[in-house]
Amino acid sequence: MNDHRDPADARLDELLGAWCREIDEVPVPRLVDPVRAVDVVIEAKRGRVHAPPDGAGTRPPGDAREGTL
């Protein structure tokens, strides 16, 4: 069977394939402990999750919608 593809396409396929194999070789550490994540979700549903001790917040103080209208 003859390969009538553009040589640039063939080279791109080769490069992308090598890149994917290289990425797959490096182990990625787990970012979230699944057991701890489930515990946090359960506690949040019970209303027991509090702000982090360093005072970091994910929402601005007050109503975030103020001044948007």
Predicted model as a PDB file, atoms N, CA, C, CB and O in Angstrom, pLDDT in the B-factor column:
MODEL        1                                                                  
ATOM      1  N   MET A   1       0.846  -1.170   0.000  1.00 45.00           N  
ATOM      2  CA  MET A   1       0.000   0.000   0.000  1.00 45.00           C  
ATOM      3  C   MET A   1       0.894   1.237   0.000  1.00 45.00           C  
ATOM      4  CB  MET A   1      -0.964  -0.004   1.219  1.00 45.00           C  
ATOM      5  O   MET A   1       1.817   1.331   0.809  1.00 45.00           O  
ATOM      6  N   ASN A   2       0.635   2.168  -0.882  1.00 55.00           N  
ATOM      7  CA  ASN A   2       1.435   3.386  -0.970  1.00 55.00           C  
ATOM      8  C   ASN A   2       0.922   4.434   0.002  1.00 55.00           C  
ATOM      9  CB  ASN A   2       1.422   3.938  -2.398  1.00 55.00           C  
ATOM     10  O   ASN A   2      -0.284   4.590   0.188  1.00 55.00           O  
ATOM     11  N   ASP A   3       1.855   5.149   0.619  1.00 60.00           N  
ATOM     12  CA  ASP A   3       1.506   6.222   1.537  1.00 60.00           C  
ATOM     13  C   ASP A   3       1.579   7.539   0.758  1.00 60.00           C  
ATOM     14  CB  ASP A   3       2.461   6.239   2.793  1.00 60.00           C  
ATOM     15  O   ASP A   3       2.664   8.006   0.413  1.00 60.00           O  
ATOM     16  N   HIS A   4       0.424   8.126   0.488  1.00 74.00           N  
ATOM     17  CA  HIS A   4       0.367   9.350  -0.305  1.00 74.00           C  
ATOM     18  C   HIS A   4       0.216  10.588   0.583  1.00 74.00           C  
ATOM     19  CB  HIS A   4      -0.788   9.277  -1.302  1.00 74.00           C  
ATOM     20  O   HIS A   4      -0.200  11.646   0.109  1.00 74.00           O  
ATOM     21  N   ARG A   5       0.548  10.458   1.851  1.00 76.00           N  
ATOM     22  CA  ARG A   5       0.428  11.615   2.747  1.00 76.00           C  
ATOM     23  C   ARG A   5       1.533  12.624   2.480  1.00 76.00           C  
ATOM     24  CB  ARG A   5       0.470  11.168   4.215  1.00 76.00           C  
ATOM     25  O   ARG A   5       2.602  12.300   1.962  1.00 76.00           O  
ATOM     26  N   ASP A   6       1.233  13.849   2.851  1.00 88.00           N  
ATOM     27  CA  ASP A   6       2.218  14.924   2.779  1.00 88.00           C  
ATOM     28  C   ASP A   6       3.351  14.591   3.756  1.00 88.00           C  
ATOM     29  CB  ASP A   6       1.567  16.323   3.112  1.00 88.00           C  
ATOM     30  O   ASP A   6       3.073  14.225   4.898  1.00 88.00           O  
ATOM     31  N   PRO A   7       4.620  14.704   3.343  1.00 90.00           N  
ATOM     32  CA  PRO A   7       5.737  14.408   4.251  1.00 90.00           C  
ATOM     33  C   PRO A   7       5.705  15.243   5.533  1.00 90.00           C  
ATOM     34  CB  PRO A   7       7.052  14.640   3.536  1.00 90.00           C  
ATOM     35  O   PRO A   7       6.138  14.780   6.588  1.00 90.00           O  
ATOM     36  N   ALA A   8       5.196  16.464   5.440  1.00 92.00           N  
ATOM     37  CA  ALA A   8       5.093  17.302   6.637  1.00 92.00           C  
ATOM     38  C   ALA A   8       4.088  16.709   7.623  1.00 92.00           C  
ATOM     39  CB  ALA A   8       4.683  18.741   6.258  1.00 92.00           C  
ATOM     40  O   ALA A   8       4.312  16.741   8.833  1.00 92.00           O  
ATOM     41  N   ASP A   9       2.982  16.169   7.111  1.00 92.00           N  
ATOM     42  CA  ASP A   9       1.993  15.523   7.978  1.00 92.00           C  
ATOM     43  C   ASP A   9       2.582  14.278   8.641  1.00 92.00           C  
ATOM     44  CB  ASP A   9       0.734  15.150   7.172  1.00 92.00           C  
ATOM     45  O   ASP A   9       2.356  14.027   9.825  1.00 92.00           O  
ATOM     46  N   ALA A  10       3.332  13.512   7.870  1.00 92.00           N  
ATOM     47  CA  ALA A  10       3.952  12.313   8.419  1.00 92.00           C  
ATOM     48  C   ALA A  10       4.950  12.680   9.517  1.00 92.00           C  
ATOM     49  CB  ALA A  10       4.649  11.510   7.307  1.00 92.00           C  
ATOM     50  O   ALA A  10       5.004  12.023  10.557  1.00 92.00           O  
ATOM     51  N   ARG A  11       5.722  13.711   9.288  1.00 94.00           N  
ATOM     52  CA  ARG A  11       6.704  14.156  10.291  1.00 94.00           C  
ATOM     53  C   ARG A  11       5.999  14.676  11.533  1.00 94.00           C  
ATOM     54  CB  ARG A  11       7.623  15.251   9.709  1.00 94.00           C  
ATOM     55  O   ARG A  11       6.440  14.413  12.652  1.00 94.00           O  
ATOM     56  N   LEU A  12       4.894  15.422  11.345  1.00 95.00           N  
ATOM     57  CA  LEU A  12       4.134  15.926  12.480  1.00 95.00           C  
ATOM     58  C   LEU A  12       3.565  14.769  13.297  1.00 95.00           C  
ATOM     59  CB  LEU A  12       3.005  16.853  12.002  1.00 95.00           C  
ATOM     60  O   LEU A  12       3.619  14.791  14.527  1.00 95.00           O  
ATOM     61  N   ASP A  13       3.020  13.761  12.620  1.00 94.00           N  
ATOM     62  CA  ASP A  13       2.519  12.580  13.325  1.00 94.00           C  
ATOM     63  C   ASP A  13       3.625  11.909  14.127  1.00 94.00           C  
ATOM     64  CB  ASP A  13       1.912  11.584  12.335  1.00 94.00           C  
ATOM     65  O   ASP A  13       3.410  11.488  15.263  1.00 94.00           O  
ATOM     66  N   GLU A  14       4.810  11.810  13.530  1.00 94.00           N  
ATOM     67  CA  GLU A  14       5.957  11.201  14.206  1.00 94.00           C  
ATOM     68  C   GLU A  14       6.346  12.003  15.453  1.00 94.00           C  
ATOM     69  CB  GLU A  14       7.157  11.101  13.241  1.00 94.00           C  
ATOM     70  O   GLU A  14       6.584  11.435  16.519  1.00 94.00           O  
ATOM     71  N   LEU A  15       6.408  13.319  15.304  1.00 96.00           N  
ATOM     72  CA  LEU A  15       6.796  14.167  16.430  1.00 96.00           C  
ATOM     73  C   LEU A  15       5.764  14.125  17.554  1.00 96.00           C  
ATOM     74  CB  LEU A  15       6.991  15.603  15.962  1.00 96.00           C  
ATOM     75  O   LEU A  15       6.120  14.024  18.728  1.00 96.00           O  
ATOM     76  N   LEU A  16       4.487  14.202  17.188  1.00 96.00           N  
ATOM     77  CA  LEU A  16       3.444  14.169  18.215  1.00 96.00           C  
ATOM     78  C   LEU A  16       3.398  12.817  18.916  1.00 96.00           C  
ATOM     79  CB  LEU A  16       2.081  14.483  17.599  1.00 96.00           C  
ATOM     80  O   LEU A  16       3.172  12.745  20.124  1.00 96.00           O  
ATOM     81  N   GLY A  17       3.611  11.757  18.163  1.00 95.00           N  
ATOM     82  CA  GLY A  17       3.649  10.428  18.768  1.00 95.00           C  
ATOM     83  C   GLY A  17       4.797  10.291  19.754  1.00 95.00           C  
ATOM     84  O   GLY A  17       4.626   9.741  20.842  1.00 95.00           O  
ATOM     85  N   ALA A  18       5.974  10.796  19.373  1.00 95.00           N  
ATOM     86  CA  ALA A  18       7.131  10.761  20.279  1.00 95.00           C  
ATOM     87  C   ALA A  18       6.862  11.596  21.520  1.00 95.00           C  
ATOM     88  CB  ALA A  18       8.399  11.268  19.566  1.00 95.00           C  
ATOM     89  O   ALA A  18       7.233  11.207  22.628  1.00 95.00           O  
ATOM     90  N   TRP A  19       6.221  12.734  21.338  1.00 93.00           N  
ATOM     91  CA  TRP A  19       5.901  13.607  22.468  1.00 93.00           C  
ATOM     92  C   TRP A  19       4.941  12.907  23.432  1.00 93.00           C  
ATOM     93  CB  TRP A  19       5.287  14.933  21.969  1.00 93.00           C  
ATOM     94  O   TRP A  19       5.129  12.967  24.647  1.00 93.00           O  
ATOM     95  N   CYS A  20       3.923  12.249  22.899  1.00 93.00           N  
ATOM     96  CA  CYS A  20       2.972  11.521  23.751  1.00 93.00           C  
ATOM     97  C   CYS A  20       3.664  10.403  24.519  1.00 93.00           C  
ATOM     98  CB  CYS A  20       1.829  10.943  22.905  1.00 93.00           C  
ATOM     99  O   CYS A  20       3.405  10.209  25.707  1.00 93.00           O  
ATOM    100  N   ARG A  21       4.537   9.672  23.847  1.00 93.00           N  
ATOM    101  CA  ARG A  21       5.251   8.587  24.532  1.00 93.00           C  
ATOM    102  C   ARG A  21       6.140   9.144  25.644  1.00 93.00           C  
ATOM    103  CB  ARG A  21       6.102   7.778  23.526  1.00 93.00           C  
ATOM    104  O   ARG A  21       6.236   8.549  26.717  1.00 93.00           O  
ATOM    105  N   GLU A  22       6.785  10.274  25.392  1.00 92.00           N  
ATOM    106  CA  GLU A  22       7.642  10.902  26.394  1.00 92.00           C  
ATOM    107  C   GLU A  22       6.826  11.343  27.613  1.00 92.00           C  
ATOM    108  CB  GLU A  22       8.381  12.104  25.786  1.00 92.00           C  
ATOM    109  O   GLU A  22       7.259  11.164  28.752  1.00 92.00           O  
ATOM    110  N   ILE A  23       5.658  11.915  27.371  1.00 89.00           N  
ATOM    111  CA  ILE A  23       4.796  12.357  28.469  1.00 89.00           C  
ATOM    112  C   ILE A  23       4.321  11.161  29.285  1.00 89.00           C  
ATOM    113  CB  ILE A  23       3.587  13.149  27.929  1.00 89.00           C  
ATOM    114  O   ILE A  23       4.297  11.218  30.515  1.00 89.00           O  
ATOM    115  N   ASP A  24       3.945  10.081  28.609  1.00 88.00           N  
ATOM    116  CA  ASP A  24       3.448   8.896  29.296  1.00 88.00           C  
ATOM    117  C   ASP A  24       4.514   8.219  30.151  1.00 88.00           C  
ATOM    118  CB  ASP A  24       2.909   7.913  28.292  1.00 88.00           C  
ATOM    119  O   ASP A  24       4.180   7.489  31.085  1.00 88.00           O  
ATOM    120  N   GLU A  25       5.784   8.447  29.850  1.00 90.00           N  
ATOM    121  CA  GLU A  25       6.870   7.814  30.607  1.00 90.00           C  
ATOM    122  C   GLU A  25       7.069   8.444  31.982  1.00 90.00           C  
ATOM    123  CB  GLU A  25       8.166   7.896  29.822  1.00 90.00           C  
ATOM    124  O   GLU A  25       7.603   7.800  32.885  1.00 90.00           O  
ATOM    125  N   VAL A  26       6.647   9.687  32.151  1.00 87.00           N  
ATOM    126  CA  VAL A  26       6.881  10.403  33.411  1.00 87.00           C  
ATOM    127  C   VAL A  26       5.676  10.209  34.319  1.00 87.00           C  
ATOM    128  CB  VAL A  26       7.144  11.922  33.159  1.00 87.00           C  
ATOM    129  O   VAL A  26       4.564  10.589  33.955  1.00 87.00           O  
ATOM    130  N   PRO A  27       5.879   9.624  35.493  1.00 85.00           N  
ATOM    131  CA  PRO A  27       4.749   9.437  36.408  1.00 85.00           C  
ATOM    132  C   PRO A  27       4.287  10.787  36.976  1.00 85.00           C  
ATOM    133  CB  PRO A  27       5.140   8.473  37.559  1.00 85.00           C  
ATOM    134  O   PRO A  27       5.101  11.655  37.292  1.00 85.00           O  
ATOM    135  N   VAL A  28       2.986  10.938  37.094  1.00 82.00           N  
ATOM    136  CA  VAL A  28       2.406  12.153  37.654  1.00 82.00           C  
ATOM    137  C   VAL A  28       1.906  11.826  39.059  1.00 82.00           C  
ATOM    138  CB  VAL A  28       1.246  12.710  36.748  1.00 82.00           C  
ATOM    139  O   VAL A  28       1.088  10.922  39.233  1.00 82.00           O  
ATOM    140  N   PRO A  29       2.398  12.562  40.065  1.00 85.00           N  
ATOM    141  CA  PRO A  29       1.932  12.280  41.416  1.00 85.00           C  
ATOM    142  C   PRO A  29       0.462  12.660  41.569  1.00 85.00           C  
ATOM    143  CB  PRO A  29       2.787  13.028  42.446  1.00 85.00           C  
ATOM    144  O   PRO A  29      -0.048  13.533  40.868  1.00 85.00           O  
ATOM    145  N   ARG A  30      -0.189  12.000  42.481  1.00 86.00           N  
ATOM    146  CA  ARG A  30      -1.588  12.280  42.755  1.00 86.00           C  
ATOM    147  C   ARG A  30      -1.696  13.676  43.363  1.00 86.00           C  
ATOM    148  CB  ARG A  30      -2.201  11.205  43.703  1.00 86.00           C  
ATOM    149  O   ARG A  30      -0.986  13.993  44.318  1.00 86.00           O  
ATOM    150  N   LEU A  31      -2.570  14.503  42.823  1.00 88.00           N  
ATOM    151  CA  LEU A  31      -2.715  15.875  43.299  1.00 88.00           C  
ATOM    152  C   LEU A  31      -3.640  15.970  44.508  1.00 88.00           C  
ATOM    153  CB  LEU A  31      -3.237  16.758  42.184  1.00 88.00           C  
ATOM    154  O   LEU A  31      -3.484  16.858  45.345  1.00 88.00           O  
ATOM    155  N   VAL A  32      -4.593  15.062  44.597  1.00 86.00           N  
ATOM    156  CA  VAL A  32      -5.565  15.084  45.684  1.00 86.00           C  
ATOM    157  C   VAL A  32      -5.689  13.676  46.246  1.00 86.00           C  
ATOM    158  CB  VAL A  32      -6.949  15.618  45.200  1.00 86.00           C  
ATOM    159  O   VAL A  32      -5.801  12.701  45.502  1.00 86.00           O  
ATOM    160  N   ASP A  33      -5.668  13.589  47.562  1.00 90.00           N  
ATOM    161  CA  ASP A  33      -5.901  12.303  48.208  1.00 90.00           C  
ATOM    162  C   ASP A  33      -7.402  12.015  48.129  1.00 90.00           C  
ATOM    163  CB  ASP A  33      -5.389  12.305  49.703  1.00 90.00           C  
ATOM    164  O   ASP A  33      -8.192  12.748  48.724  1.00 90.00           O  
ATOM    165  N   PRO A  34      -7.814  10.973  47.415  1.00 90.00           N  
ATOM    166  CA  PRO A  34      -9.246  10.740  47.224  1.00 90.00           C  
ATOM    167  C   PRO A  34     -10.000  10.533  48.537  1.00 90.00           C  
ATOM    168  CB  PRO A  34      -9.450   9.538  46.336  1.00 90.00           C  
ATOM    169  O   PRO A  34     -11.143  10.974  48.661  1.00 90.00           O  
ATOM    170  N   VAL A  35      -9.398   9.889  49.494  1.00 92.00           N  
ATOM    171  CA  VAL A  35     -10.076   9.661  50.776  1.00 92.00           C  
ATOM    172  C   VAL A  35     -10.321  10.989  51.474  1.00 92.00           C  
ATOM    173  CB  VAL A  35      -9.244   8.720  51.684  1.00 92.00           C  
ATOM    174  O   VAL A  35     -11.415  11.232  51.984  1.00 92.00           O  
ATOM    175  N   ARG A  36      -9.309  11.850  51.498  1.00 90.00           N  
ATOM    176  CA  ARG A  36      -9.462  13.170  52.118  1.00 90.00           C  
ATOM    177  C   ARG A  36     -10.488  14.003  51.352  1.00 90.00           C  
ATOM    178  CB  ARG A  36      -8.104  13.907  52.168  1.00 90.00           C  
ATOM    179  O   ARG A  36     -11.268  14.727  51.971  1.00 90.00           O  
ATOM    180  N   ALA A  37     -10.504  13.918  50.039  1.00 89.00           N  
ATOM    181  CA  ALA A  37     -11.463  14.674  49.235  1.00 89.00           C  
ATOM    182  C   ALA A  37     -12.896  14.269  49.573  1.00 89.00           C  
ATOM    183  CB  ALA A  37     -11.192  14.462  47.739  1.00 89.00           C  
ATOM    184  O   ALA A  37     -13.769  15.127  49.704  1.00 89.00           O  
ATOM    185  N   VAL A  38     -13.139  12.976  49.714  1.00 90.00           N  
ATOM    186  CA  VAL A  38     -14.479  12.504  50.068  1.00 90.00           C  
ATOM    187  C   VAL A  38     -14.855  13.018  51.446  1.00 90.00           C  
ATOM    188  CB  VAL A  38     -14.552  10.958  50.029  1.00 90.00           C  
ATOM    189  O   VAL A  38     -15.987  13.454  51.653  1.00 90.00           O  
ATOM    190  N   ASP A  39     -13.924  12.976  52.394  1.00 89.00           N  
ATOM    191  CA  ASP A  39     -14.195  13.484  53.746  1.00 89.00           C  
ATOM    192  C   ASP A  39     -14.569  14.959  53.713  1.00 89.00           C  
ATOM    193  CB  ASP A  39     -12.975  13.275  54.655  1.00 89.00           C  
ATOM    194  O   ASP A  39     -15.498  15.372  54.407  1.00 89.00           O  
ATOM    195  N   VAL A  40     -13.869  15.757  52.925  1.00 86.00           N  
ATOM    196  CA  VAL A  40     -14.149  17.192  52.835  1.00 86.00           C  
ATOM    197  C   VAL A  40     -15.532  17.427  52.242  1.00 86.00           C  
ATOM    198  CB  VAL A  40     -13.076  17.904  51.987  1.00 86.00           C  
ATOM    199  O   VAL A  40     -16.272  18.286  52.721  1.00 86.00           O  
ATOM    200  N   VAL A  41     -15.888  16.673  51.205  1.00 87.00           N  
ATOM    201  CA  VAL A  41     -17.204  16.833  50.591  1.00 87.00           C  
ATOM    202  C   VAL A  41     -18.301  16.476  51.587  1.00 87.00           C  
ATOM    203  CB  VAL A  41     -17.323  15.961  49.329  1.00 87.00           C  
ATOM    204  O   VAL A  41     -19.303  17.184  51.682  1.00 87.00           O  
ATOM    205  N   ILE A  42     -18.123  15.397  52.321  1.00 88.00           N  
ATOM    206  CA  ILE A  42     -19.123  14.993  53.325  1.00 88.00           C  
ATOM    207  C   ILE A  42     -19.254  16.069  54.394  1.00 88.00           C  
ATOM    208  CB  ILE A  42     -18.740  13.636  53.975  1.00 88.00           C  
ATOM    209  O   ILE A  42     -20.365  16.440  54.772  1.00 88.00           O  
ATOM    210  N   GLU A  43     -18.134  16.565  54.876  1.00 86.00           N  
ATOM    211  CA  GLU A  43     -18.170  17.609  55.906  1.00 86.00           C  
ATOM    212  C   GLU A  43     -18.810  18.886  55.368  1.00 86.00           C  
ATOM    213  CB  GLU A  43     -16.750  17.907  56.420  1.00 86.00           C  
ATOM    214  O   GLU A  43     -19.538  19.561  56.094  1.00 86.00           O  
ATOM    215  N   ALA A  44     -18.551  19.223  54.115  1.00 83.00           N  
ATOM    216  CA  ALA A  44     -19.141  20.424  53.521  1.00 83.00           C  
ATOM    217  C   ALA A  44     -20.657  20.296  53.439  1.00 83.00           C  
ATOM    218  CB  ALA A  44     -18.553  20.679  52.121  1.00 83.00           C  
ATOM    219  O   ALA A  44     -21.380  21.261  53.687  1.00 83.00           O  
ATOM    220  N   LYS A  45     -21.135  19.112  53.093  1.00 83.00           N  
ATOM    221  CA  LYS A  45     -22.581  18.905  53.023  1.00 83.00           C  
ATOM    222  C   LYS A  45     -23.213  19.047  54.400  1.00 83.00           C  
ATOM    223  CB  LYS A  45     -22.900  17.526  52.434  1.00 83.00           C  
ATOM    224  O   LYS A  45     -24.386  19.405  54.512  1.00 83.00           O  
ATOM    225  N   ARG A  46     -22.451  18.769  55.440  1.00 83.00           N  
ATOM    226  CA  ARG A  46     -22.956  18.898  56.813  1.00 83.00           C  
ATOM    227  C   ARG A  46     -22.752  20.315  57.350  1.00 83.00           C  
ATOM    228  CB  ARG A  46     -22.261  17.884  57.735  1.00 83.00           C  
ATOM    229  O   ARG A  46     -23.188  20.628  58.458  1.00 83.00           O  
ATOM    230  N   GLY A  47     -22.094  21.165  56.575  1.00 78.00           N  
ATOM    231  CA  GLY A  47     -21.862  22.536  57.008  1.00 78.00           C  
ATOM    232  C   GLY A  47     -20.718  22.677  57.986  1.00 78.00           C  
ATOM    233  O   GLY A  47     -20.678  23.637  58.756  1.00 78.00           O  
ATOM    234  N   ARG A  48     -19.798  21.750  57.972  1.00 72.00           N  
ATOM    235  CA  ARG A  48     -18.709  21.752  58.944  1.00 72.00           C  
ATOM    236  C   ARG A  48     -17.361  22.176  58.373  1.00 72.00           C  
ATOM    237  CB  ARG A  48     -18.577  20.397  59.537  1.00 72.00           C  
ATOM    238  O   ARG A  48     -16.341  22.059  59.052  1.00 72.00           O  
ATOM    239  N   VAL A  49     -17.341  22.662  57.152  1.00 68.00           N  
ATOM    240  CA  VAL A  49     -16.072  23.084  56.562  1.00 68.00           C  
ATOM    241  C   VAL A  49     -15.876  24.559  56.879  1.00 68.00           C  
ATOM    242  CB  VAL A  49     -16.042  22.827  55.013  1.00 68.00           C  
ATOM    243  O   VAL A  49     -16.771  25.374  56.654  1.00 68.00           O  
ATOM    244  N   HIS A  50     -14.707  24.894  57.399  1.00 67.00           N  
ATOM    245  CA  HIS A  50     -14.400  26.258  57.798  1.00 67.00           C  
ATOM    246  C   HIS A  50     -13.298  26.823  56.917  1.00 67.00           C  
ATOM    247  CB  HIS A  50     -13.990  26.313  59.274  1.00 67.00           C  
ATOM    248  O   HIS A  50     -12.622  26.091  56.194  1.00 67.00           O  
ATOM    249  N   ALA A  51     -13.129  28.132  56.990  1.00 64.00           N  
ATOM    250  CA  ALA A  51     -12.074  28.786  56.218  1.00 64.00           C  
ATOM    251  C   ALA A  51     -10.722  28.242  56.642  1.00 64.00           C  
ATOM    252  CB  ALA A  51     -12.121  30.320  56.400  1.00 64.00           C  
ATOM    253  O   ALA A  51     -10.557  27.840  57.793  1.00 64.00           O  
ATOM    254  N   PRO A  52      -9.754  28.220  55.741  1.00 64.00           N  
ATOM    255  CA  PRO A  52      -8.418  27.748  56.091  1.00 64.00           C  
ATOM    256  C   PRO A  52      -7.783  28.658  57.145  1.00 64.00           C  
ATOM    257  CB  PRO A  52      -7.526  27.678  54.836  1.00 64.00           C  
ATOM    258  O   PRO A  52      -8.110  29.842  57.218  1.00 64.00           O  
ATOM    259  N   PRO A  53      -6.890  28.116  57.949  1.00 62.00           N  
ATOM    260  CA  PRO A  53      -6.310  28.903  59.046  1.00 62.00           C  
ATOM    261  C   PRO A  53      -5.490  30.099  58.584  1.00 62.00           C  
ATOM    262  CB  PRO A  53      -5.448  28.023  59.890  1.00 62.00           C  
ATOM    263  O   PRO A  53      -5.298  31.038  59.357  1.00 62.00           O  
ATOM    264  N   ASP A  54      -5.005  30.093  57.362  1.00 61.00           N  
ATOM    265  CA  ASP A  54      -4.190  31.216  56.902  1.00 61.00           C  
ATOM    266  C   ASP A  54      -5.048  32.377  56.399  1.00 61.00           C  
ATOM    267  CB  ASP A  54      -3.245  30.757  55.799  1.00 61.00           C  
ATOM    268  O   ASP A  54      -4.511  33.378  55.926  1.00 61.00           O  
ATOM    269  N   GLY A  55      -6.381  32.254  56.497  1.00 61.00           N  
ATOM    270  CA  GLY A  55      -7.270  33.330  56.099  1.00 61.00           C  
ATOM    271  C   GLY A  55      -7.528  33.403  54.607  1.00 61.00           C  
ATOM    272  O   GLY A  55      -8.196  34.325  54.141  1.00 61.00           O  
ATOM    273  N   ALA A  56      -7.010  32.447  53.850  1.00 60.00           N  
ATOM    274  CA  ALA A  56      -7.234  32.462  52.407  1.00 60.00           C  
ATOM    275  C   ALA A  56      -8.716  32.276  52.134  1.00 60.00           C  
ATOM    276  CB  ALA A  56      -6.401  31.360  51.698  1.00 60.00           C  
ATOM    277  O   ALA A  56      -9.385  31.473  52.785  1.00 60.00           O  
ATOM    278  N   GLY A  57      -9.208  33.006  51.192  1.00 59.00           N  
ATOM    279  CA  GLY A  57     -10.612  32.892  50.830  1.00 59.00           C  
ATOM    280  C   GLY A  57     -10.765  32.705  49.343  1.00 59.00           C  
ATOM    281  O   GLY A  57      -9.895  33.078  48.557  1.00 59.00           O  
ATOM    282  N   THR A  58     -11.876  32.128  48.973  1.00 58.00           N  
ATOM    283  CA  THR A  58     -12.118  31.920  47.554  1.00 58.00           C  
ATOM    284  C   THR A  58     -13.163  32.881  47.023  1.00 58.00           C  
ATOM    285  CB  THR A  58     -12.548  30.492  47.298  1.00 58.00           C  
ATOM    286  O   THR A  58     -13.368  32.958  45.811  1.00 58.00           O  
ATOM    287  N   ARG A  59     -13.831  33.619  47.904  1.00 56.00           N  
ATOM    288  CA  ARG A  59     -14.842  34.582  47.477  1.00 56.00           C  
ATOM    289  C   ARG A  59     -14.515  35.952  48.072  1.00 56.00           C  
ATOM    290  CB  ARG A  59     -16.267  34.120  47.903  1.00 56.00           C  
ATOM    291  O   ARG A  59     -13.981  36.050  49.177  1.00 56.00           O  
ATOM    292  N   PRO A  60     -14.840  36.993  47.334  1.00 55.00           N  
ATOM    293  CA  PRO A  60     -14.609  38.323  47.902  1.00 55.00           C  
ATOM    294  C   PRO A  60     -15.586  38.577  49.043  1.00 55.00           C  
ATOM    295  CB  PRO A  60     -14.751  39.418  46.816  1.00 55.00           C  
ATOM    296  O   PRO A  60     -16.669  37.992  49.067  1.00 55.00           O  
ATOM    297  N   PRO A  61     -15.225  39.433  49.981  1.00 58.00           N  
ATOM    298  CA  PRO A  61     -16.139  39.729  51.077  1.00 58.00           C  
ATOM    299  C   PRO A  61     -17.399  40.413  50.554  1.00 58.00           C  
ATOM    300  CB  PRO A  61     -15.450  40.610  52.130  1.00 58.00           C  
ATOM    301  O   PRO A  61     -17.345  41.142  49.563  1.00 58.00           O  
ATOM    302  N   GLY A  62     -18.510  40.185  51.205  1.00 58.00           N  
ATOM    303  CA  GLY A  62     -19.763  40.801  50.776  1.00 58.00           C  
ATOM    304  C   GLY A  62     -20.358  40.068  49.599  1.00 58.00           C  
ATOM    305  O   GLY A  62     -19.984  38.939  49.283  1.00 58.00           O  
ATOM    306  N   ASP A  63     -21.287  40.737  48.962  1.00 55.00           N  
ATOM    307  CA  ASP A  63     -21.963  40.137  47.816  1.00 55.00           C  
ATOM    308  C   ASP A  63     -21.114  40.356  46.567  1.00 55.00           C  
ATOM    309  CB  ASP A  63     -23.388  40.736  47.630  1.00 55.00           C  
ATOM    310  O   ASP A  63     -20.893  41.498  46.163  1.00 55.00           O  
ATOM    311  N   ALA A  64     -20.650  39.303  45.968  1.00 52.00           N  
ATOM    312  CA  ALA A  64     -19.773  39.397  44.801  1.00 52.00           C  
ATOM    313  C   ALA A  64     -20.492  40.019  43.620  1.00 52.00           C  
ATOM    314  CB  ALA A  64     -19.245  38.022  44.420  1.00 52.00           C  
ATOM    315  O   ALA A  64     -19.849  40.483  42.677  1.00 52.00           O  
ATOM    316  N   ARG A  65     -21.827  40.035  43.658  1.00 53.00           N  
ATOM    317  CA  ARG A  65     -22.592  40.593  42.551  1.00 53.00           C  
ATOM    318  C   ARG A  65     -22.781  42.102  42.679  1.00 53.00           C  
ATOM    319  CB  ARG A  65     -23.940  39.915  42.463  1.00 53.00           C  
ATOM    320  O   ARG A  65     -23.279  42.736  41.749  1.00 53.00           O  
ATOM    321  N   GLU A  66     -22.394  42.691  43.812  1.00 53.00           N  
ATOM    322  CA  GLU A  66     -22.556  44.135  44.002  1.00 53.00           C  
ATOM    323  C   GLU A  66     -21.836  44.906  42.905  1.00 53.00           C  
ATOM    324  CB  GLU A  66     -22.029  44.562  45.382  1.00 53.00           C  
ATOM    325  O   GLU A  66     -20.704  44.582  42.546  1.00 53.00           O  
ATOM    326  N   GLY A  67     -22.492  45.913  42.384  1.00 54.00           N  
ATOM    327  CA  GLY A  67     -21.860  46.769  41.401  1.00 54.00           C  
ATOM    328  C   GLY A  67     -21.730  46.190  40.013  1.00 54.00           C  
ATOM    329  O   GLY A  67     -21.118  46.812  39.145  1.00 54.00           O  
ATOM    330  N   THR A  68     -22.292  45.005  39.775  1.00 50.00           N  
ATOM    331  CA  THR A  68     -22.165  44.413  38.449  1.00 50.00           C  
ATOM    332  C   THR A  68     -23.310  44.812  37.538  1.00 50.00           C  
ATOM    333  CB  THR A  68     -22.096  42.908  38.553  1.00 50.00           C  
ATOM    334  O   THR A  68     -23.246  44.594  36.328  1.00 50.00           O  
ATOM    335  N   LEU A  69     -24.368  45.399  38.111  1.00 47.00           N  
ATOM    336  CA  LEU A  69     -25.511  45.790  37.277  1.00 47.00           C  
ATOM    337  C   LEU A  69     -25.396  47.193  36.789  1.00 47.00           C  
ATOM    338  CB  LEU A  69     -26.794  45.634  38.027  1.00 47.00           C  
ATOM    339  O   LEU A  69     -26.277  47.673  36.076  1.00 47.00           O  
TER     340      LEU A  69                                                      
ENDMDL                                                                          
END                                                                             
